[in-house]
């Protein structure tokens, strides 16, 4: 773990730096994709981007309800408006960002799908953020005796943060390579949602940080399973309509 970096006598918080880098690079990729899709010609898209940001910030905090007991609801709610980097989750951030975009679109009157501009930016940003998690020692894995184990919190553990970073980059690469494939608007983003839901569902088996379970599955896994099934079905239905009759 490396919670701080030394630079010219200054101690810089590693996690905050990687989060800032993730937001910056994600913003640049999203802007490039918005330009490719022609969204940049509509000034209302700025409101959509703002809605995504605000929704993600609130959702990342509220999403901690998937990891904390219901009795801690009031405490979790009180952290929504805090400005610290602790106590948040990517799953909640994605859900909150999705809702924030939809609310912003309703406000400004946009009816078409805008998610494809975020499809590649999000997994790239998440990959960078997970490297920050690794240095910070959060989102850690279960103990392991395998050679790839990393000493963390008094035990050699699966570096689940780096597992996810690699898989997020692979997902981003796959989406980037197929971004020009003809498909209904919004389906590149739906593919991201399904892909990340499957990544997170699988990695939860090796996550060692606290979580709330219902039977053999955690609440995060149940949420991811629902997302994968719902948006997977929407992809199949939408692209079946697009396919030419045989």
Phi and psi restraints in degrees (value plus and minus 20) as a CYANA .aco file:
   2 UNK   PHI    -163.0  -123.0
   2 UNK   PSI      58.2    98.2
   3 UNK   PHI     -85.3   -45.3
   3 UNK   PSI     -41.5    -1.5
   4 UNK   PHI    -155.1  -115.1
   4 UNK   PSI     132.4   172.4
   5 UNK   PHI    -134.6   -94.6
   5 UNK   PSI     121.0   161.0
   6 UNK   PHI    -114.2   -74.2
   6 UNK   PSI     107.4   147.4
   7 UNK   PHI    -166.1  -126.1
   7 UNK   PSI      90.1   130.1
   8 UNK   PHI      32.8    72.8
   8 UNK   PSI      24.0    64.0
   9 UNK   PHI      63.0   103.0
   9 UNK   PSI     -23.3    16.7
  10 UNK   PHI    -118.7   -78.7
  10 UNK   PSI     127.8   167.8
  11 UNK   PHI    -123.7   -83.7
  11 UNK   PSI      90.8   130.8
  12 UNK   PHI    -124.1   -84.1
  12 UNK   PSI     111.1   151.1
  13 UNK   PHI     -87.1   -47.1
  13 UNK   PSI      96.6   136.6
  14 UNK   PHI     -79.9   -39.9
  14 UNK   PSI     -65.9   -25.9
  15 UNK   PHI     -82.0   -42.0
  15 UNK   PSI     -65.3   -25.3
  16 UNK   PHI     -82.5   -42.5
  16 UNK   PSI     -57.7   -17.7
  17 UNK   PHI     -83.9   -43.9
  17 UNK   PSI     -63.5   -23.5
  18 UNK   PHI     -89.6   -49.6
  18 UNK   PSI     -56.0   -16.0
  19 UNK   PHI     -84.1   -44.1
  19 UNK   PSI     -63.6   -23.6
  20 UNK   PHI     -82.8   -42.8
  20 UNK   PSI     -60.9   -20.9
  21 UNK   PHI     -84.7   -44.7
  21 UNK   PSI     -59.0   -19.0
  22 UNK   PHI     -82.7   -42.7
  22 UNK   PSI     -63.6   -23.6
  23 UNK   PHI     -85.6   -45.6
  23 UNK   PSI     -62.5   -22.5
  24 UNK   PHI     -84.5   -44.5
  24 UNK   PSI     -68.6   -28.6
  25 UNK   PHI     -89.0   -49.0
  25 UNK   PSI     -59.6   -19.6
  26 UNK   PHI     -80.3   -40.3
  26 UNK   PSI     -60.0   -20.0
  27 UNK   PHI     -82.2   -42.2
  27 UNK   PSI     -64.1   -24.1
  28 UNK   PHI     -85.4   -45.4
  28 UNK   PSI     -62.2   -22.2
  29 UNK   PHI     -86.8   -46.8
  29 UNK   PSI     -61.1   -21.1
  30 UNK   PHI     -83.6   -43.6
  30 UNK   PSI     -59.6   -19.6
  31 UNK   PHI     -85.5   -45.5
  31 UNK   PSI     -59.6   -19.6
  32 UNK   PHI     -85.3   -45.3
  32 UNK   PSI     -60.6   -20.6
  33 UNK   PHI     -89.1   -49.1
  33 UNK   PSI     -57.8   -17.8
  34 UNK   PHI     -82.6   -42.6
  34 UNK   PSI     -57.0   -17.0
  35 UNK   PHI     -87.9   -47.9
  35 UNK   PSI     -61.8   -21.8
  36 UNK   PHI     -82.2   -42.2
  36 UNK   PSI     -58.1   -18.1
  37 UNK   PHI    -104.6   -64.6
  37 UNK   PSI     -26.5    13.5
  38 UNK   PHI      65.0   105.0
  38 UNK   PSI     -11.8    28.2
  39 UNK   PHI     -90.3   -50.3
  39 UNK   PSI     -46.2    -6.2
  40 UNK   PHI     -87.3   -47.3
  40 UNK   PSI     -33.5     6.5
  41 UNK   PHI    -100.0   -60.0
  41 UNK   PSI     -28.0    12.0
  42 UNK   PHI    -128.8   -88.8
  42 UNK   PSI      89.0   129.0
  43 UNK   PHI     -81.1   -41.1
  43 UNK   PSI     -38.6     1.4
  44 UNK   PHI     -87.3   -47.3
  44 UNK   PSI     -37.5     2.5
  45 UNK   PHI     -84.9   -44.9
  45 UNK   PSI     -43.2    -3.2
  46 UNK   PHI     -84.8   -44.8
  46 UNK   PSI     -57.8   -17.8
  47 UNK   PHI     -86.5   -46.5
  47 UNK   PSI     -57.9   -17.9
  48 UNK   PHI     -82.3   -42.3
  48 UNK   PSI     -64.3   -24.3
  49 UNK   PHI     -82.5   -42.5
  49 UNK   PSI     -60.4   -20.4
  50 UNK   PHI     -85.1   -45.1
  50 UNK   PSI     -61.4   -21.4
  51 UNK   PHI     -81.2   -41.2
  51 UNK   PSI     -59.4   -19.4
  52 UNK   PHI     -82.9   -42.9
  52 UNK   PSI     -63.9   -23.9
  53 UNK   PHI     -84.4   -44.4
  53 UNK   PSI     -70.1   -30.1
  54 UNK   PHI     -84.3   -44.3
  54 UNK   PSI     -62.1   -22.1
  55 UNK   PHI     -83.3   -43.3
  55 UNK   PSI     -59.0   -19.0
  56 UNK   PHI     -86.3   -46.3
  56 UNK   PSI     -60.7   -20.7
  57 UNK   PHI     -83.1   -43.1
  57 UNK   PSI     -67.6   -27.6
  58 UNK   PHI     -87.8   -47.8
  58 UNK   PSI     -64.9   -24.9
  59 UNK   PHI     -83.5   -43.5
  59 UNK   PSI     -55.7   -15.7
  60 UNK   PHI     -82.5   -42.5
  60 UNK   PSI     -53.9   -13.9
  61 UNK   PHI     -97.4   -57.4
  61 UNK   PSI     -69.0   -29.0
  62 UNK   PHI     -85.1   -45.1
  62 UNK   PSI     -46.9    -6.9
  63 UNK   PHI     -82.8   -42.8
  63 UNK   PSI     -36.8     3.2
  64 UNK   PHI     -84.2   -44.2
  64 UNK   PSI     -32.9     7.1
  65 UNK   PHI     -83.4   -43.4
  65 UNK   PSI     -40.7    -0.7
  66 UNK   PHI     -94.5   -54.5
  66 UNK   PSI     -35.3     4.7
  67 UNK   PHI    -132.9   -92.9
  67 UNK   PSI     -36.4     3.6
  68 UNK   PHI    -137.4   -97.4
  68 UNK   PSI     130.3   170.3
  69 UNK   PHI     -79.6   -39.6
  69 UNK   PSI     133.3   173.3
  70 UNK   PHI     -79.2   -39.2
  70 UNK   PSI     -50.0   -10.0
  71 UNK   PHI     -83.9   -43.9
  71 UNK   PSI     -38.4     1.6
  72 UNK   PHI    -114.1   -74.1
  72 UNK   PSI      -4.0    36.0
  73 UNK   PHI     -78.2   -38.2
  73 UNK   PSI     -65.6   -25.6
  74 UNK   PHI     -82.1   -42.1
  74 UNK   PSI     -60.1   -20.1
  75 UNK   PHI     -87.7   -47.7
  75 UNK   PSI     -60.4   -20.4
  76 UNK   PHI     -83.9   -43.9
  76 UNK   PSI     -62.5   -22.5
  77 UNK   PHI     -82.4   -42.4
  77 UNK   PSI     -56.2   -16.2
  78 UNK   PHI     -88.7   -48.7
  78 UNK   PSI     -40.6    -0.6
  79 UNK   PHI    -105.2   -65.2
  79 UNK   PSI     -26.5    13.5
  80 UNK   PHI     -77.9   -37.9
  80 UNK   PSI     -59.9   -19.9
  81 UNK   PHI    -118.2   -78.2
  81 UNK   PSI     -10.6    29.4
  82 UNK   PHI     -97.7   -57.7
  82 UNK   PSI     134.1   174.1
  83 UNK   PHI    -122.4   -82.4
  83 UNK   PSI     -12.2    27.8
  84 UNK   PHI    -100.4   -60.4
  84 UNK   PSI     148.1   188.1
  85 UNK   PHI    -113.7   -73.7
  85 UNK   PSI     -20.0    20.0
  86 UNK   PHI    -112.1   -72.1
  86 UNK   PSI     145.5   185.5
  87 UNK   PHI      45.1    85.1
  87 UNK   PSI      35.7    75.7
  88 UNK   PHI    -169.1  -129.1
  88 UNK   PSI     145.3   185.3
  89 UNK   PHI    -160.1  -120.1
  89 UNK   PSI     123.4   163.4
  90 UNK   PHI     -83.0   -43.0
  90 UNK   PSI     -60.5   -20.5
  91 UNK   PHI     -78.7   -38.7
  91 UNK   PSI     -66.6   -26.6
  92 UNK   PHI     -85.6   -45.6
  92 UNK   PSI     -55.6   -15.6
  93 UNK   PHI     -83.6   -43.6
  93 UNK   PSI     -61.2   -21.2
  94 UNK   PHI     -85.4   -45.4
  94 UNK   PSI     -66.0   -26.0
  95 UNK   PHI     -82.5   -42.5
  95 UNK   PSI     -64.0   -24.0
  96 UNK   PHI     -85.0   -45.0
  96 UNK   PSI     -61.1   -21.1
  97 UNK   PHI     -82.3   -42.3
  97 UNK   PSI     -59.6   -19.6
  98 UNK   PHI     -81.3   -41.3
  98 UNK   PSI     -66.9   -26.9
  99 UNK   PHI     -85.2   -45.2
  99 UNK   PSI     -60.7   -20.7
 100 UNK   PHI     -80.9   -40.9
 100 UNK   PSI     -59.5   -19.5
 101 UNK   PHI     -84.3   -44.3
 101 UNK   PSI     -66.0   -26.0
 102 UNK   PHI     -83.4   -43.4
 102 UNK   PSI     -59.9   -19.9
 103 UNK   PHI     -85.3   -45.3
 103 UNK   PSI     -64.5   -24.5
 104 UNK   PHI     -82.6   -42.6
 104 UNK   PSI     -59.7   -19.7
 105 UNK   PHI     -83.3   -43.3
 105 UNK   PSI     -59.5   -19.5
 106 UNK   PHI     -83.1   -43.1
 106 UNK   PSI     -60.6   -20.6
 107 UNK   PHI     -85.0   -45.0
 107 UNK   PSI     -63.8   -23.8
 108 UNK   PHI    -114.7   -74.7
 108 UNK   PSI     -24.0    16.0
 109 UNK   PHI      65.2   105.2
 109 UNK   PSI       4.4    44.4
 110 UNK   PHI    -106.2   -66.2
 110 UNK   PSI     108.6   148.6
 111 UNK   PHI    -129.0   -89.0
 111 UNK   PSI     -39.9     0.1
 112 UNK   PHI    -104.2   -64.2
 112 UNK   PSI     142.1   182.1
 113 UNK   PHI     -89.6   -49.6
 113 UNK   PSI     119.2   159.2
 114 UNK   PHI    -142.3  -102.3
 114 UNK   PSI     -17.4    22.6
 115 UNK   PHI     -87.1   -47.1
 115 UNK   PSI     -46.7    -6.7
 116 UNK   PHI     -80.4   -40.4
 116 UNK   PSI     -45.3    -5.3
 117 UNK   PHI     -88.7   -48.7
 117 UNK   PSI     -40.9    -0.9
 118 UNK   PHI    -116.6   -76.6
 118 UNK   PSI     -32.4     7.6
 119 UNK   PHI     -80.7   -40.7
 119 UNK   PSI     -59.4   -19.4
 120 UNK   PHI    -111.0   -71.0
 120 UNK   PSI     -53.4   -13.4
 121 UNK   PHI     -83.3   -43.3
 121 UNK   PSI     -59.8   -19.8
 122 UNK   PHI     -84.6   -44.6
 122 UNK   PSI     -71.8   -31.8
 123 UNK   PHI     -85.7   -45.7
 123 UNK   PSI     -49.2    -9.2
 124 UNK   PHI     -85.4   -45.4
 124 UNK   PSI     -66.5   -26.5
 125 UNK   PHI     -82.3   -42.3
 125 UNK   PSI     -60.2   -20.2
 126 UNK   PHI     -84.6   -44.6
 126 UNK   PSI     -59.4   -19.4
 127 UNK   PHI     -80.9   -40.9
 127 UNK   PSI     -64.3   -24.3
 128 UNK   PHI     -85.3   -45.3
 128 UNK   PSI     -62.4   -22.4
 129 UNK   PHI     -81.2   -41.2
 129 UNK   PSI     -56.5   -16.5
 130 UNK   PHI     -88.3   -48.3
 130 UNK   PSI     -51.2   -11.2
 131 UNK   PHI     -83.7   -43.7
 131 UNK   PSI     -58.8   -18.8
 132 UNK   PHI     -82.2   -42.2
 132 UNK   PSI     -58.9   -18.9
 133 UNK   PHI     -80.8   -40.8
 133 UNK   PSI     -60.0   -20.0
 134 UNK   PHI     -81.1   -41.1
 134 UNK   PSI     -67.4   -27.4
 135 UNK   PHI     -88.3   -48.3
 135 UNK   PSI     -48.8    -8.8
 136 UNK   PHI    -102.1   -62.1
 136 UNK   PSI     -40.7    -0.7
 137 UNK   PHI      65.9   105.9
 137 UNK   PSI      -6.7    33.3
 138 UNK   PHI    -120.9   -80.9
 138 UNK   PSI     149.9   189.9
 139 UNK   PHI      36.3    76.3
 139 UNK   PSI      18.0    58.0
 140 UNK   PHI     -98.1   -58.1
 140 UNK   PSI     148.4   188.4
 141 UNK   PHI    -119.1   -79.1
 141 UNK   PSI     159.3   199.3
 142 UNK   PHI     -98.0   -58.0
 142 UNK   PSI     138.0   178.0
 143 UNK   PHI     -80.7   -40.7
 143 UNK   PSI     126.3   166.3
 144 UNK   PHI    -168.2  -128.2
 144 UNK   PSI     132.0   172.0
 145 UNK   PHI    -122.8   -82.8
 145 UNK   PSI     -15.0    25.0
 146 UNK   PHI     -89.9   -49.9
 146 UNK   PSI     132.8   172.8
 147 UNK   PHI     -80.2   -40.2
 147 UNK   PSI     -43.1    -3.1
 148 UNK   PHI    -102.0   -62.0
 148 UNK   PSI     -19.2    20.8
 149 UNK   PHI     -83.4   -43.4
 149 UNK   PSI     125.5   165.5
 150 UNK   PHI    -139.4   -99.4
 150 UNK   PSI     114.9   154.9
 151 UNK   PHI     -87.8   -47.8
 151 UNK   PSI      97.9   137.9
 152 UNK   PHI    -174.9  -134.9
 152 UNK   PSI     108.5   148.5
 153 UNK   PHI      34.9    74.9
 153 UNK   PSI      24.4    64.4
 154 UNK   PHI      58.6    98.6
 154 UNK   PSI     -10.0    30.0
 155 UNK   PHI    -172.2  -132.2
 155 UNK   PSI     136.6   176.6
 156 UNK   PHI     -99.8   -59.8
 156 UNK   PSI     102.1   142.1
 157 UNK   PHI    -147.0  -107.0
 157 UNK   PSI     138.0   178.0
 158 UNK   PHI     -81.8   -41.8
 158 UNK   PSI     108.9   148.9
 159 UNK   PHI     -99.4   -59.4
 159 UNK   PSI      50.0    90.0
 160 UNK   PHI     -80.9   -40.9
 160 UNK   PSI     -46.8    -6.8
 161 UNK   PHI     -82.4   -42.4
 161 UNK   PSI     -62.2   -22.2
 162 UNK   PHI     -95.7   -55.7
 162 UNK   PSI     -52.6   -12.6
 163 UNK   PHI     -76.7   -36.7
 163 UNK   PSI     -69.4   -29.4
 164 UNK   PHI     -87.7   -47.7
 164 UNK   PSI     -58.5   -18.5
 165 UNK   PHI     -77.6   -37.6
 165 UNK   PSI     -64.3   -24.3
 166 UNK   PHI     -85.7   -45.7
 166 UNK   PSI     -62.5   -22.5
 167 UNK   PHI     -89.1   -49.1
 167 UNK   PSI     -56.0   -16.0
 168 UNK   PHI     -83.0   -43.0
 168 UNK   PSI     -62.1   -22.1
 169 UNK   PHI     -85.9   -45.9
 169 UNK   PSI     -58.2   -18.2
 170 UNK   PHI     -83.1   -43.1
 170 UNK   PSI     -61.6   -21.6
 171 UNK   PHI     -83.2   -43.2
 171 UNK   PSI     -63.9   -23.9
 172 UNK   PHI     -81.0   -41.0
 172 UNK   PSI     -61.8   -21.8
 173 UNK   PHI     -83.2   -43.2
 173 UNK   PSI     -61.3   -21.3
 174 UNK   PHI     -84.2   -44.2
 174 UNK   PSI     -64.4   -24.4
 175 UNK   PHI     -85.6   -45.6
 175 UNK   PSI     -59.4   -19.4
 176 UNK   PHI     -83.6   -43.6
 176 UNK   PSI     -61.3   -21.3
 177 UNK   PHI     -88.7   -48.7
 177 UNK   PSI     -44.0    -4.0
 178 UNK   PHI    -132.6   -92.6
 178 UNK   PSI      -5.9    34.1
 179 UNK   PHI     -88.0   -48.0
 179 UNK   PSI     -41.2    -1.2
 180 UNK   PHI    -112.9   -72.9
 180 UNK   PSI     -22.2    17.8
 181 UNK   PHI     -85.5   -45.5
 181 UNK   PSI     110.2   150.2
 182 UNK   PHI     -81.0   -41.0
 182 UNK   PSI     106.5   146.5
 183 UNK   PHI    -181.7  -141.7
 183 UNK   PSI     142.8   182.8
 184 UNK   PHI     -80.0   -40.0
 184 UNK   PSI     130.9   170.9
 185 UNK   PHI     -77.6   -37.6
 185 UNK   PSI     116.2   156.2
 186 UNK   PHI      72.4   112.4
 186 UNK   PSI     -30.7     9.3
 187 UNK   PHI     -98.6   -58.6
 187 UNK   PSI     -42.9    -2.9
 188 UNK   PHI     -85.3   -45.3
 188 UNK   PSI     -61.4   -21.4
 189 UNK   PHI     -87.7   -47.7
 189 UNK   PSI     -58.2   -18.2
 190 UNK   PHI     -84.1   -44.1
 190 UNK   PSI     -55.6   -15.6
 191 UNK   PHI     -84.2   -44.2
 191 UNK   PSI     -58.6   -18.6
 192 UNK   PHI     -80.2   -40.2
 192 UNK   PSI     -66.4   -26.4
 193 UNK   PHI     -79.9   -39.9
 193 UNK   PSI     -65.2   -25.2
 194 UNK   PHI     -85.7   -45.7
 194 UNK   PSI     -64.2   -24.2
 195 UNK   PHI     -81.4   -41.4
 195 UNK   PSI     -66.7   -26.7
 196 UNK   PHI     -89.5   -49.5
 196 UNK   PSI     -56.2   -16.2
 197 UNK   PHI     -80.2   -40.2
 197 UNK   PSI     -60.5   -20.5
 198 UNK   PHI     -89.9   -49.9
 198 UNK   PSI     -58.4   -18.4
 199 UNK   PHI     -80.4   -40.4
 199 UNK   PSI     -69.7   -29.7
 200 UNK   PHI     -89.0   -49.0
 200 UNK   PSI     -59.8   -19.8
 201 UNK   PHI     -76.5   -36.5
 201 UNK   PSI     -64.4   -24.4
 202 UNK   PHI     -90.2   -50.2
 202 UNK   PSI     -65.3   -25.3
 203 UNK   PHI     -88.5   -48.5
 203 UNK   PSI     -40.7    -0.7
 204 UNK   PHI     -79.1   -39.1
 204 UNK   PSI     -46.3    -6.3
 205 UNK   PHI     -85.1   -45.1
 205 UNK   PSI     -43.7    -3.7
 206 UNK   PHI    -130.7   -90.7
 206 UNK   PSI     -12.5    27.5
 207 UNK   PHI    -100.6   -60.6
 207 UNK   PSI     115.6   155.6
 208 UNK   PHI    -126.9   -86.9
 208 UNK   PSI     -25.7    14.3
 209 UNK   PHI     -97.7   -57.7
 209 UNK   PSI     141.5   181.5
 210 UNK   PHI     -80.4   -40.4
 210 UNK   PSI     126.9   166.9
 211 UNK   PHI    -176.2  -136.2
 211 UNK   PSI     141.2   181.2
 212 UNK   PHI    -119.6   -79.6
 212 UNK   PSI     112.4   152.4
 213 UNK   PHI    -134.4   -94.4
 213 UNK   PSI     128.3   168.3
 214 UNK   PHI    -142.3  -102.3
 214 UNK   PSI      79.5   119.5
 215 UNK   PHI      50.9    90.9
 215 UNK   PSI    -159.9  -119.9
 216 UNK   PHI     -97.3   -57.3
 216 UNK   PSI     -33.6     6.4
 217 UNK   PHI    -127.7   -87.7
 217 UNK   PSI     126.5   166.5
 218 UNK   PHI    -100.7   -60.7
 218 UNK   PSI     144.2   184.2
 219 UNK   PHI     -81.8   -41.8
 219 UNK   PSI     -54.4   -14.4
 220 UNK   PHI     -83.5   -43.5
 220 UNK   PSI     -63.2   -23.2
 221 UNK   PHI     -84.3   -44.3
 221 UNK   PSI     -60.6   -20.6
 222 UNK   PHI     -83.4   -43.4
 222 UNK   PSI     -61.9   -21.9
 223 UNK   PHI     -83.1   -43.1
 223 UNK   PSI     -66.1   -26.1
 224 UNK   PHI     -84.8   -44.8
 224 UNK   PSI     -58.1   -18.1
 225 UNK   PHI     -83.4   -43.4
 225 UNK   PSI     -61.9   -21.9
 226 UNK   PHI     -83.6   -43.6
 226 UNK   PSI     -63.1   -23.1
 227 UNK   PHI     -81.8   -41.8
 227 UNK   PSI     -65.8   -25.8
 228 UNK   PHI     -82.3   -42.3
 228 UNK   PSI     -62.1   -22.1
 229 UNK   PHI     -90.3   -50.3
 229 UNK   PSI     -64.9   -24.9
 230 UNK   PHI     -85.9   -45.9
 230 UNK   PSI     -71.6   -31.6
 231 UNK   PHI     -95.7   -55.7
 231 UNK   PSI     -47.6    -7.6
 232 UNK   PHI     -83.1   -43.1
 232 UNK   PSI     -61.8   -21.8
 233 UNK   PHI     -85.6   -45.6
 233 UNK   PSI     -58.4   -18.4
 234 UNK   PHI     -85.3   -45.3
 234 UNK   PSI     -57.8   -17.8
 235 UNK   PHI     -83.2   -43.2
 235 UNK   PSI     -67.5   -27.5
 236 UNK   PHI     -82.2   -42.2
 236 UNK   PSI     -63.3   -23.3
 237 UNK   PHI     -86.9   -46.9
 237 UNK   PSI     -65.2   -25.2
 238 UNK   PHI     -87.8   -47.8
 238 UNK   PSI     -60.2   -20.2
 239 UNK   PHI    -101.6   -61.6
 239 UNK   PSI     -41.4    -1.4
 240 UNK   PHI     -87.2   -47.2
 240 UNK   PSI     -56.6   -16.6
 241 UNK   PHI     -89.0   -49.0
 241 UNK   PSI     -52.1   -12.1
 242 UNK   PHI     -95.7   -55.7
 242 UNK   PSI     -49.1    -9.1
 243 UNK   PHI     -85.6   -45.6
 243 UNK   PSI     119.6   159.6
 244 UNK   PHI     -88.6   -48.6
 244 UNK   PSI     126.8   166.8
 245 UNK   PHI     -84.2   -44.2
 245 UNK   PSI     120.7   160.7
